[in-house]
Amino acid sequence: MIAAQMPDTSAPKTVDAARGRWTRERALTLHDAPFNDLLFEAHTVHRQNADPNRVQLSRLLSIKTGGCPEDCGYCSQSAHHDTGLKATRLMEVERVIAAAVEAKKAGATRYCMGAAWRSPKARDMDAIVDMVAGVKALGMETCMTLGMLDGEQALRLKKAGLDYYNHNIDTSEQYYSEIITTHTFADRLNTLAHVREAGLKVCCGGIVGMGEAAADRVDMLVTLANLPEPPESVPINMLIPIDGTPLAGAKSIDGLEFVRIIALARIMMPKSCVRLSAGRSAMTEELQALCFFAGANSIFVGDTLLTADNPSESEDLALFRRLGIEAMQPNGA
């Protein structure tokens, strides 16, 4: 860490040494530091833990779209919102594997599969397990997001070869009920506990730009960093306002404020993969470049993310060439 080289040497220690936990006060101090100082520390931490010119390419596939009984205010797939999206059945295993093969050919090393469920039903688990095993057999990292899991479901996914389970906490505990009412913040943490107990890696982050205060974004990261083990993967999403959802008219987050959250996530969780996720279609190339400098080292490729727009692969490759960034290989190189 290089915090001692920053101008504010009188600031409290980054981590409470007695507990090994992040304090809200120090996280807020870092967040509010002069922008250049924050980026300097974040980039130094990034270089100490990863190659700053390698970015992992992931592909996300919606294996079951729409009709979700949850009321997440940002989501086009909620049955509570009139977004014009039609609910679909769970995709056939063969189609999922075929799509994964194409993703691998295009350079993706991680394949993420998402279903719009509150939680998976017993009748769907056999197909889910076959999807995981089929993608794993291709030599790709596997990730799934299926809603809430119990311990038995998590263990079954682990045995099938699942590497990561994604279950975002979305925002701070204090702001959570402003966004979601059909389940609680504690429900999210319970699923994360089941995932850890099963030996799976955790993919967990949140969404910014939902009307929350800056302190809520910081609190979200403090919660993640203070889990018994920080998530190995931390997706940071910029809200994509969807017509028909309660957040359709949400005010966009300032780009530099977004970079601050990327930088803070990198400092607080130095060994995690910080994922520049939804919202890139609304970002300039310069903003994305700042995010990579601040510590983001993973993106989703493909024209869509579940139901939202995403930059084209040709746009991403052109940006990578301009920045001298290369795609991370399957072994992390």
C-alpha positions in Angstrom: 0.0 0.0 0.0 1.2 3.5 -0.7 -1.2 5.5 1.3 1.7 6.9 3.4 2.9 8.7 0.2 -0.3 10.5 -0.3 -0.6 14.0 1.1 -3.0 13.1 3.9 -0.6 11.1 6.0 -2.6 11.9 9.2 -5.7 10.0 8.0 -6.6 6.9 10.1 -5.3 3.5 9.0 -7.2 1.9 6.1 -8.1 -1.2 8.1 -8.9 -1.6 11.7 -5.7 -3.6 12.7 -7.4 -5.2 15.7 -10.2 -6.8 13.6 -8.8 -6.8 10.1 -11.9 -5.0 9.0 -12.6 -1.9 7.0 -14.1 1.0 8.8 -16.8 3.1 7.2 -14.9 6.3 8.2 -11.7 5.3 6.4 -13.6 4.1 3.4 -15.4 7.4 3.2 -12.1 9.3 3.6 -10.6 7.4 0.7 -13.7 7.9 -1.4 -13.6 11.7 -0.8 -9.8 12.1 -1.3 -8.6 14.2 -4.2 -9.3 12.3 -7.4 -5.7 12.0 -8.5 -4.6 10.7 -5.0 -7.4 8.1 -5.1 -6.5 6.9 -8.6 -2.8 6.9 -7.7 -3.4 4.5 -4.8 -5.9 2.4 -6.7 -3.6 1.9 -9.7 -0.6 1.1 -7.4 -2.7 -1.6 -5.6 -3.8 -2.8 -9.0 -0.3 -3.2 -10.3 0.7 -5.0 -7.1 -1.9 -7.6 -7.6 -2.6 -8.0 -11.3 -1.3 -7.1 -14.8 -2.8 -3.7 -15.5 -2.8 -4.4 -19.3 -4.8 -7.7 -19.1 -8.6 -7.7 -18.9 -10.8 -10.8 -18.6 -13.5 -11.2 -21.2 -16.7 -12.8 -20.0 -19.9 -13.7 -21.8 -23.4 -13.5 -20.2 -26.3 -15.5 -21.4 -29.9 -15.3 -20.2 -31.0 -18.9 -20.0 -34.5 -18.0 -18.7 -35.8 -14.5 -19.3 -38.6 -12.5 -17.7 -41.5 -13.3 -15.3 -39.5 -13.0 -12.2 -41.6 -12.6 -9.0 -39.2 -10.2 -7.3 -39.8 -6.5 -7.5 -36.2 -5.2 -8.0 -36.8 -1.6 -9.1 -34.1 -1.6 -11.8 -35.0 -4.9 -13.5 -36.7 -5.3 -16.8 -37.4 -8.9 -16.0 -39.6 -8.3 -13.0 -43.3 -9.4 -13.4 -44.2 -6.4 -11.3 -43.1 -4.0 -14.1 -44.6 -3.4 -17.5 -41.6 -3.4 -19.7 -43.0 -5.3 -22.6 -40.6 -8.2 -22.0 -42.1 -11.6 -22.6 -41.3 -14.4 -20.2 -39.5 -17.5 -21.6 -38.9 -21.0 -20.6 -35.5 -22.3 -19.5 -33.3 -22.8 -22.5 -32.4 -26.3 -23.7 -29.0 -27.5 -22.5 -27.7 -28.0 -26.1 -28.4 -24.4 -27.0 -26.6 -23.1 -24.0 -23.5 -25.3 -24.7 -23.5 -24.2 -28.4 -23.6 -20.6 -27.3 -20.7 -21.2 -25.0 -18.7 -22.7 -27.8 -19.1 -19.6 -29.9 -18.2 -17.4 -26.9 -15.0 -19.3 -26.4 -14.1 -18.9 -30.1 -14.6 -15.1 -29.7 -12.1 -15.0 -26.8 -14.3 -15.3 -23.7 -12.7 -17.3 -20.9 -15.6 -17.1 -18.5 -19.2 -18.0 -19.2 -22.0 -16.6 -17.0 -25.6 -17.9 -17.2 -28.5 -16.1 -15.6 -32.1 -17.0 -15.0 -34.9 -14.7 -13.9 -36.0 -16.6 -10.8 -36.5 -15.9 -7.1 -34.7 -19.2 -6.7 -34.4 -22.4 -8.8 -37.0 -25.0 -8.6 -36.2 -28.7 -8.1 -37.5 -29.6 -11.5 -34.9 -27.3 -13.2 -31.8 -28.4 -11.3 -31.0 -31.4 -13.5 -30.8 -29.1 -16.6 -28.9 -26.5 -14.7 -26.3 -29.1 -13.6 -25.9 -30.3 -17.2 -25.3 -26.8 -18.4 -22.6 -26.2 -15.8 -20.9 -29.5 -16.6 -21.1 -28.9 -20.4 -19.5 -25.4 -20.2 -16.9 -26.6 -17.7 -15.9 -29.3 -20.2 -15.0 -26.6 -22.7 -12.3 -25.4 -20.4 -14.1 -22.2 -19.5 -14.8 -20.7 -16.0 -18.4 -21.2 -15.1 -20.7 -18.7 -13.3 -24.4 -18.8 -12.6 -26.9 -16.4 -11.2 -30.2 -18.0 -10.3 -31.5 -16.0 -7.4 -31.5 -17.3 -3.8 -29.9 -20.7 -3.1 -30.2 -23.1 -0.2 -27.3 -25.1 1.0 -28.2 -28.3 -0.9 -28.6 -26.4 -4.2 -25.2 -24.7 -3.7 -23.5 -28.1 -3.0 -25.0 -29.6 -6.1 -23.8 -26.8 -8.3 -20.3 -27.2 -6.8 -20.3 -30.9 -7.6 -21.3 -30.2 -11.2 -18.2 -28.0 -11.6 -19.5 -24.5 -11.0 -16.7 -22.0 -10.3 -18.6 -18.8 -9.3 -22.0 -18.0 -8.1 -23.3 -14.4 -8.7 -25.6 -12.9 -6.2 -25.3 -9.1 -5.9 -26.2 -7.2 -2.8 -27.0 -4.3 -5.1 -26.7 -1.4 -2.7 -26.3 -0.5 1.0 -28.3 -2.2 3.7 -29.9 1.1 4.6 -31.0 1.9 1.0 -32.0 -1.7 0.1 -35.7 -1.4 0.9 -36.0 1.6 -1.5 -35.1 -0.7 -4.4 -36.4 -4.1 -3.4 -39.3 -5.2 -1.0 -39.9 -8.9 -1.9 -36.8 -10.1 -0.1 -34.4 -8.6 2.4 -30.7 -7.7 2.5 -30.3 -10.5 5.0 -31.7 -12.9 2.4 -28.9 -11.9 0.1 -26.2 -12.5 2.7 -27.7 -15.9 3.6 -27.3 -17.0 0.0 -23.7 -15.8 -0.1 -23.1 -17.9 3.1 -24.5 -21.0 1.4 -22.3 -20.4 -1.6 -19.2 -20.1 0.5 -20.1 -23.1 2.6 -20.4 -25.2 -0.6 -16.8 -24.2 -1.6 -17.9 -22.0 -4.5 -16.3 -18.7 -5.4 -18.4 -15.6 -4.8 -19.3 -13.0 -7.5 -21.0 -10.2 -5.7 -21.2 -6.4 -6.3 -23.9 -3.9 -6.9 -25.5 -1.2 -9.0 -24.8 2.5 -8.7 -26.9 5.4 -10.0 -30.2 4.2 -8.4 -30.8 7.4 -6.5 -28.6 6.4 -3.6 -26.2 8.7 -1.8 -22.4 8.4 -2.2 -22.3 7.0 1.4 -24.6 4.1 0.3 -22.1 3.2 -2.4 -19.3 3.2 0.1 -21.4 1.2 2.6 -22.0 -1.4 -0.1 -18.3 -1.9 -0.6 -17.6 -2.0 3.2 -20.1 -4.8 3.5 -18.4 -6.7 0.7 -14.9 -6.2 1.9 -15.9 -7.2 5.5 -17.5 -10.5 4.5 -15.6 -13.5 6.0 -13.9 -13.7 2.7 -14.2 -10.8 0.2 -15.8 -11.8 -3.1 -13.3 -13.1 -5.7 -15.3 -11.2 -8.3 -16.9 -7.8 -7.8 -19.2 -6.5 -10.6 -19.8 -2.8 -10.5 -22.8 -1.9 -12.6 -24.0 1.5 -13.8 -27.8 1.6 -13.8 -29.3 1.3 -17.2 -32.7 3.0 -16.9 -35.4 0.8 -18.4 -38.8 2.1 -19.5 -41.6 0.6 -17.3 -39.4 0.2 -14.2 -39.6 2.4 -11.1 -36.1 3.7 -11.9 -36.7 4.6 -15.5 -36.3 8.3 -14.6 -33.3 7.9 -12.3 -30.7 10.6 -12.7 -27.4 9.4 -14.2 -24.4 9.1 -11.9 -21.6 11.4 -12.7 -18.8 9.6 -14.5 -16.0 10.6 -12.1 -18.1 9.4 -9.2 -18.4 6.1 -10.9 -14.6 5.9 -11.3 -14.3 6.6 -7.6 -16.3 3.5 -6.8 -14.2 1.4 -9.1 -11.0 2.7 -7.5 -12.4 2.2 -4.0 -13.4 -1.4 -4.8 -9.8 -2.1 -6.1 -8.2 -0.7 -2.9 -10.6 -2.4 -0.5 -10.5 -5.8 -2.3 -7.1 -5.8 -3.9 -7.0 -9.4 -5.1 -10.6 -9.5 -6.4 -11.5 -9.2 -10.0 -13.3 -5.9 -10.3 -15.8 -6.2 -13.2 -16.8 -3.2 -15.3 -20.3 -4.6 -15.9 -23.6 -3.1 -17.1 -23.8 0.4 -18.3 -20.7 0.5 -20.6 -22.9 1.4 -23.6 -23.5 4.8 -21.9 -19.8 5.3 -21.1 -17.3 7.2 -23.3 -14.1 5.4 -24.2 -12.3 7.9 -22.0 -14.5 6.9 -19.0 -13.9 3.2 -19.6 -10.1 3.9 -19.8 -10.2 5.6 -16.5 -12.0 2.6 -15.0 -9.3 0.3 -16.3 -6.6 2.5 -14.8 -8.5 2.6 -11.5 -8.5 -1.2 -11.3 -11.3 -2.7 -13.4 -9.9 -5.9 -15.0 -13.0 -7.7 -16.4 -15.7 -6.8 -18.9 -18.7 -8.6 -20.4 -18.5 -8.9 -24.2 -21.4 -9.4 -26.6 -24.1 -7.1 -27.9 -26.4 -7.7 -25.0 -26.2 -8.2 -21.2 -29.3 -10.3 -20.4 -31.8 -7.8 -21.9 -29.7 -4.6 -22.0 -27.5 -3.2 -24.7 -23.7 -3.6 -24.5 -20.9 -2.3 -26.7 -20.1 -4.4 -29.8 -17.1 -6.7 -29.7 -15.5 -4.7 -32.5 -15.8 -1.5 -30.4 -14.2 -3.3 -27.4 -11.4 -4.6 -29.5 -10.7 -1.2 -31.0 -10.6 0.3 -27.6 -8.2 -2.4 -26.3 -5.9 -1.7 -29.2 -5.8 2.0 -28.5 -5.1 1.4 -24.8 -2.6 -1.5 -25.3 -4.8 -3.9 -23.4 -4.9 -7.6 -24.2 -7.5 -10.2 -23.3 -6.7 -12.4 -20.4 -6.0 -16.0 -21.3 -7.7 -19.0 -19.6 -4.9 -19.5 -17.1 -5.1 -15.8 -16.1 -2.1 -14.7 -18.1 
